[in-house]
Amino acid sequence: MHELHELNDMSEPPSTQPVSPAHQNKPTSSVSSTSSIIAAIISNILVGIVKFIAAAFSGSSAMIAEGIHSIVDSGNGLLVFLGVRRSRKKADTHHPFGYGQELYFWTLVVAIMIFALGGGFSIYEGIQHFYHPRNELENTSLNYIIIGISGIIEGVSLAIAIKNFNKARGKLRPMQFIREAKDPSLFTVVLEDSAAELGLIFAFLGIFCADVFHNPHIDTLASIAIGLLLCAVSIVLLRESKGLLIGEGLKNDELKVIESIAESNPFVVECGRILSMYMGPHDLLLAMDVTFTFDASRDDIVRAVDEIEMRIAERFPDATRVFIESESLRFTRKQALHSAANEDAVE
């Protein structure tokens, strides 16, 4: 970046200034997941309590697994909420690029907790009761009531999450949006709540069949199925959060758009390498090499840089930091060194 700094030694280099966000029809730019997270936390705490009460009276492994599921989900919701809050902290000297990746870290922790605590304990509970089952389930009517109430509460939370999810994904297919989204909080709650509703169906079927056929082993199989469901959800979250934490950038077609923006400037010969990385859900860093025309003056290059940054900000409002390295001075220096070498050879 020193080349451009040398061009602007009398003023602040525009290429290193954060780009102000501009309005763009970007699906995830204006959608907040806070309401979904809060609704999920409240519903999971309430549902978890009543599930454990029902499990205590009936001895159902499926209800124990569901209780574990809800309590783990409530803890996960708090961690995601913590990640969202901390990711909004302003940059400082210790973290000059901000704290956006805090959300990616806590989402990874959530995925591990779902796998270990939610899925692991549910499978363990199911296996334990499979080999040491109760003779018969008790108070199954209470379980059905609790499952129905839980389904309603979880359904309200899921409806809020899906509303924000659909608003964020726009016209993208759900799985495509999950793969491309840079804000994991938008789909984490949806996956957890969807798994909660599906887990309730497993619990109902397990308890119902165990009661009808007088076979408690069926109830334990439902607990194992709930555990496997949670493990599947955790694997999806692990994969996505790992990619974001390692560092994801723009897609190839988006990079081509930026290249075309730069090369459309009359003082630009060509746009070289473009590096991009999301430092947070709405914090995109761009570094690009640009070759300016040989006869471009200092003021021409400054104006060109300002225009390129402005157009990038309009097209990609998440691009909060754009670094442009001028290639014209590099070539000039090479030419100068080459000429000097030729002169030395002549002498």
C-alpha positions in Angstrom: 0.0 0.0 0.0 3.1 2.2 0.3 2.9 3.2 -3.4 -0.5 4.9 -2.9 0.7 6.5 0.4 3.5 8.1 -1.5 1.1 9.6 -3.9 -0.9 11.1 -1.1 1.8 12.3 1.3 0.0 15.6 1.8 -3.4 14.2 2.7 -5.0 11.0 4.1 -5.0 8.2 1.5 -8.6 7.6 0.5 -8.0 3.9 -0.2 -7.5 3.2 3.5 -10.6 4.9 4.7 -13.6 2.8 5.7 -16.3 2.9 3.0 -19.6 4.2 4.1 -22.4 1.7 3.6 -24.8 2.5 0.8 -28.2 1.2 0.1 -28.3 -2.0 -2.0 -30.7 -4.8 -2.5 -28.6 -7.2 -0.5 -30.8 -9.7 1.3 -28.9 -10.0 4.6 -27.8 -6.4 5.0 -30.9 -5.0 6.9 -32.2 -8.1 8.7 -31.6 -8.5 12.4 -31.7 -11.9 14.1 -32.1 -10.4 17.6 -35.8 -11.0 17.9 -35.5 -14.6 16.7 -32.7 -15.3 19.3 -34.6 -13.8 22.2 -37.8 -15.6 21.3 -35.9 -18.9 21.0 -34.2 -18.4 24.4 -37.5 -17.7 26.2 -39.4 -20.6 24.5 -36.6 -23.1 25.2 -36.3 -22.2 28.9 -40.1 -22.6 29.3 -40.4 -25.7 27.3 -37.3 -27.3 28.9 -38.8 -27.0 32.4 -42.1 -28.6 31.5 -40.4 -31.4 29.6 -38.3 -32.4 32.6 -41.5 -32.3 34.7 -43.2 -34.6 32.3 -40.1 -36.9 32.2 -40.0 -37.1 36.0 -43.6 -38.3 36.1 -43.5 -40.7 33.2 -39.9 -41.9 33.0 -39.9 -41.4 29.3 -36.4 -41.4 27.7 -37.7 -39.4 24.8 -38.9 -36.7 27.1 -35.6 -36.6 29.0 -33.9 -36.2 25.6 -36.2 -33.4 24.6 -35.7 -31.7 28.0 -31.9 -31.9 27.4 -32.5 -30.6 23.9 -34.4 -27.5 25.1 -32.0 -26.6 27.9 -29.0 -26.9 25.6 -30.8 -24.8 23.0 -31.5 -22.1 25.5 -27.8 -22.0 26.5 -26.9 -21.9 22.8 -29.3 -19.0 22.2 -27.5 -17.1 25.0 -24.1 -17.8 23.4 -25.3 -16.7 19.9 -26.8 -13.5 21.5 -23.5 -12.9 23.2 -21.7 -13.4 19.9 -24.0 -10.9 18.2 -23.5 -8.3 20.9 -19.7 -8.7 21.0 -19.4 -8.7 17.2 -20.7 -5.1 17.2 -17.9 -3.8 19.4 -15.9 -1.0 17.7 -12.4 -1.6 16.5 -9.6 -0.7 18.9 -5.8 -0.8 18.9 -5.7 -4.5 19.9 -8.3 -5.5 17.3 -8.0 -2.9 14.4 -10.4 -4.9 12.2 -13.1 -5.1 14.9 -14.7 -8.0 16.7 -17.0 -9.2 13.9 -15.5 -12.7 14.0 -16.7 -13.2 17.6 -20.0 -14.3 16.2 -18.3 -17.0 14.1 -16.4 -18.2 17.2 -19.5 -18.5 19.4 -21.5 -20.2 16.6 -18.7 -22.8 16.4 -19.0 -23.3 20.2 -22.8 -23.7 19.9 -22.3 -26.3 17.2 -20.0 -28.3 19.5 -22.4 -28.0 22.4 -25.3 -29.3 20.3 -23.2 -32.2 19.2 -21.7 -33.1 22.6 -24.4 -32.1 25.1 -27.6 -32.3 23.0 -26.9 -35.2 20.7 -24.4 -37.0 22.9 -26.5 -37.0 26.0 -29.7 -37.9 24.2 -28.1 -40.9 22.5 -26.5 -42.0 25.8 -29.8 -41.7 27.6 -31.5 -43.7 25.0 -28.9 -46.5 25.0 -28.9 -46.6 28.8 -32.7 -47.0 29.0 -32.7 -49.5 26.1 -30.7 -51.9 28.1 -32.4 -51.0 31.4 -35.9 -50.1 30.4 -38.8 -49.4 32.7 -41.5 -52.0 32.7 -44.1 -49.5 31.3 -44.4 -45.8 30.8 -46.5 -43.9 33.3 -48.7 -40.8 32.9 -48.5 -40.8 29.1 -51.4 -38.4 28.9 -49.3 -35.8 30.7 -46.5 -36.3 28.1 -49.0 -35.7 25.3 -50.2 -32.5 26.9 -46.6 -31.3 27.4 -45.7 -32.2 23.8 -48.7 -30.3 22.5 -47.9 -27.2 24.6 -44.2 -27.4 23.7 -45.1 -27.7 20.0 -47.1 -24.4 20.2 -44.4 -22.5 22.1 -41.7 -23.8 19.8 -43.9 -23.1 16.8 -44.2 -19.4 17.7 -40.4 -19.1 18.1 -39.9 -21.0 14.8 -42.4 -18.7 13.0 -40.4 -15.6 14.1 -37.1 -17.2 13.0 -38.5 -18.3 9.6 -39.9 -14.8 9.0 -36.4 -13.2 9.5 -34.8 -16.1 7.6 -37.0 -15.7 4.6 -36.6 -11.9 4.6 -32.8 -12.3 4.7 -32.5 -15.0 2.0 -34.7 -13.2 -0.5 -35.0 -15.4 -3.6 -32.2 -17.8 -2.7 -33.1 -21.4 -1.8 -32.8 -22.2 1.9 -29.7 -24.4 1.7 -28.1 -22.1 -0.8 -28.6 -19.2 1.6 -27.2 -21.2 4.5 -24.1 -21.9 2.5 -23.6 -18.3 1.3 -24.8 -16.3 4.4 -22.2 -14.5 6.4 -24.4 -14.0 9.4 -24.8 -17.5 11.0 -27.3 -16.2 13.6 -29.9 -15.9 10.8 -30.0 -19.6 10.2 -28.8 -21.1 13.6 -32.1 -20.3 15.3 -34.1 -21.7 12.3 -32.1 -25.0 12.4 -32.4 -25.3 16.2 -36.1 -24.6 16.3 -36.8 -26.9 13.3 -34.9 -29.7 15.0 -37.0 -28.9 18.2 -40.3 -29.4 16.4 -39.1 -32.5 14.6 -37.8 -33.8 17.9 -41.2 -33.4 19.5 -42.7 -35.5 16.7 -40.1 -38.2 17.4 -40.9 -38.0 21.1 -44.7 -38.2 20.5 -44.3 -41.2 18.1 -41.9 -42.9 20.6 -44.2 -42.5 23.6 -47.3 -43.3 21.6 -46.0 -46.5 20.1 -44.4 -47.6 23.4 -47.7 -47.1 25.1 -49.8 -48.8 22.4 -47.5 -51.8 22.0 -46.4 -51.9 25.7 -42.8 -51.9 24.6 -40.6 -49.2 26.3 -37.7 -49.9 23.9 -39.6 -47.9 21.3 -39.4 -44.9 23.6 -35.6 -45.3 23.9 -35.3 -45.5 20.2 -37.0 -42.1 19.9 -34.4 -40.7 22.3 -31.6 -42.0 20.1 -33.3 -40.6 17.0 -33.5 -37.2 18.7 -29.8 -37.4 19.5 -28.9 -38.3 15.9 -31.1 -35.3 14.7 -29.2 -33.0 16.9 -25.8 -34.4 15.7 -26.9 -33.7 12.1 -27.8 -30.1 12.9 -24.5 -29.6 14.7 -22.6 -30.9 11.7 -24.2 -28.3 9.4 -23.4 -25.5 11.9 -19.8 -26.8 12.3 -19.2 -26.8 8.6 -20.6 -23.3 8.0 -19.1 -21.7 11.1 -15.7 -23.2 10.4 -15.7 -21.8 6.9 -16.6 -18.3 8.2 -14.0 -18.5 11.0 -11.2 -19.5 8.7 -12.2 -16.7 6.3 -14.6 -16.5 3.5 -14.6 -14.0 0.7 -16.7 -12.9 -2.2 -17.8 -15.3 -4.9 -16.1 -15.3 -8.3 -19.0 -13.5 -10.0 -18.8 -10.8 -7.4 -15.1 -10.4 -7.8 -15.7 -9.9 -11.5 -18.1 -7.1 -10.7 -15.5 -5.4 -8.7 -12.9 -5.9 -11.4 -15.3 -4.3 -14.0 -15.9 -1.4 -11.6 -12.2 -0.7 -11.4 -11.5 -1.2 -15.1 -14.4 1.1 -16.2 -12.4 4.0 -14.8 -10.7 5.9 -17.6 -7.4 6.2 -15.6 -7.2 2.4 -15.0 -5.4 0.1 -17.4 -6.3 -3.1 -15.7 -7.3 -4.5 -12.3 -5.0 -7.2 -10.9 -5.4 -9.4 -7.9 -8.4 -8.9 -5.7 -8.4 -10.3 -2.1 -11.5 -10.3 0.0 -12.4 -11.6 3.4 -15.4 -11.2 5.7 -14.2 -9.9 9.1 -17.8 -10.1 10.4 -21.4 -10.5 9.1 -21.4 -7.0 7.6 -17.7 -6.2 7.5 -16.0 -7.0 4.2 -12.3 -6.3 3.7 -11.1 -5.7 0.1 -7.5 -5.4 -1.1 -6.8 -4.9 -4.8 -4.0 -4.2 -7.2 -4.8 -1.6 -9.9 -2.6 -0.5 -12.8 -3.1 3.2 -13.7 -2.4 4.8 -17.0 1.2 6.0 -17.5 0.2 9.6 -18.0 -2.2 9.7 -15.0 -1.2 12.5 -12.6 -1.3 12.3 -8.8 -4.7 14.1 -8.7 -6.1 11.8 -11.4 -5.1 8.7 -9.4 -6.6 10.2 -6.2 -9.9 10.9 -8.0 -9.9 7.5 -9.6 -9.4 5.8 -6.3 -12.2 7.8 -4.7 -14.6 7.0 -7.6 -13.7 3.2 -7.5 -14.3 3.1 -3.7 -17.6 5.0 -4.0 -18.9 2.6 -6.7 -17.8 -0.5 -4.7 -19.6 0.9 -1.7 -22.8 1.4 -3.7 -22.7 -2.2 -5.0 -21.3 -3.9 -1.9 -22.3 -1.9 1.2 -20.7 -4.5 3.5 -17.3 -3.5 2.1 -16.2 -1.3 5.0 -12.5 -1.4 4.2 -11.1 -1.1 0.7 -7.4 -1.0 0.1 -6.2 -0.1 -3.4 -2.5 -0.6 -4.3 -1.3 1.4 -7.2 0.7 -0.6 -9.8 1.9 2.4 -11.9 4.7 3.4 -9.6 5.9 -0.2 -9.4 6.2 -0.4 -13.1 7.8 3.1 -13.2 10.4 2.0 -10.7 11.1 -1.2 -12.7 11.6 0.9 -15.8 13.9 3.3 -14.0 16.0 0.4 -12.6 16.1 -1.1 -16.1 17.2 2.1 -17.6 19.9 2.6 -14.9 21.2 -0.9 -15.5 21.4 -0.3 -19.2 23.3 3.0 -18.6 25.8 1.2 -16.3 26.3 -1.4 -18.9 27.0 1.2 -21.6 29.6 2.9 -19.3 
